[in-house]
Amino acid sequence: MSTVGGLVLAIVTLGLAAAVYHDSRRVGFSRPALWATLVFVTVGFGGVLYLVVGAPAAGALVVALAGLVFYAFEREDTVHGDEPADPHALPGSSGPEDADGDER
């Protein structure tokens, strides 16, 4: 692993973990440090797998993105979790409408 690659990995990993920590505090998660740590570990481990071990890029990318994907799912559930499910409407819309804009 080159020094530049390691430095870029460290900056990206710390930046993503800091962004997740800040966003999770803003949204109101009960444990923002836990989510930041999860993102830090998965992104860092994925980067090390690719840069040091020489794992295939696809596998390292899956590992690196796992923490971010879990965070995104939890964030979506926290922000929109209390709304009742409506199979006929997209989240944030008022309800089902036909092409003319009239309610069904």
Secondary structure in CASP SS format (residue, H / E / C, confidence):
PFRMAT SS
TARGET T0000
AUTHOR 0000-0000-0000
METHOD secondary structure of the structure
MODEL  1
M C 1.00
S C 1.00
T H 1.00
V H 1.00
G H 1.00
G H 1.00
L H 1.00
V H 1.00
L H 1.00
A H 1.00
I H 1.00
V H 1.00
T H 1.00
L H 1.00
G H 1.00
L H 1.00
A H 1.00
A H 1.00
A H 1.00
V H 1.00
Y H 1.00
H H 1.00
D H 1.00
S H 1.00
R H 1.00
R H 1.00
V H 1.00
G C 1.00
F C 1.00
S C 1.00
R C 1.00
P H 1.00
A H 1.00
L H 1.00
W H 1.00
A H 1.00
T H 1.00
L H 1.00
V H 1.00
F H 1.00
V H 1.00
T H 1.00
V H 1.00
G H 1.00
F H 1.00
G H 1.00
G H 1.00
V H 1.00
L H 1.00
Y H 1.00
L H 1.00
V H 1.00
V H 1.00
G C 1.00
A C 1.00
P C 1.00
A H 1.00
A H 1.00
G H 1.00
A H 1.00
L H 1.00
V H 1.00
V H 1.00
A H 1.00
L H 1.00
A H 1.00
G H 1.00
L H 1.00
V H 1.00
F H 1.00
Y H 1.00
A H 1.00
F H 1.00
E H 1.00
R H 1.00
E H 1.00
D H 1.00
T H 1.00
V H 1.00
H H 1.00
G C 1.00
D C 1.00
E C 1.00
P C 1.00
A C 1.00
D C 1.00
P C 1.00
H C 1.00
A C 1.00
L C 1.00
P C 1.00
G C 1.00
S C 1.00
S C 1.00
G C 1.00
P C 1.00
E E 1.00
D C 1.00
A C 1.00
D C 1.00
G C 1.00
D C 1.00
E E 1.00
R C 1.00
END
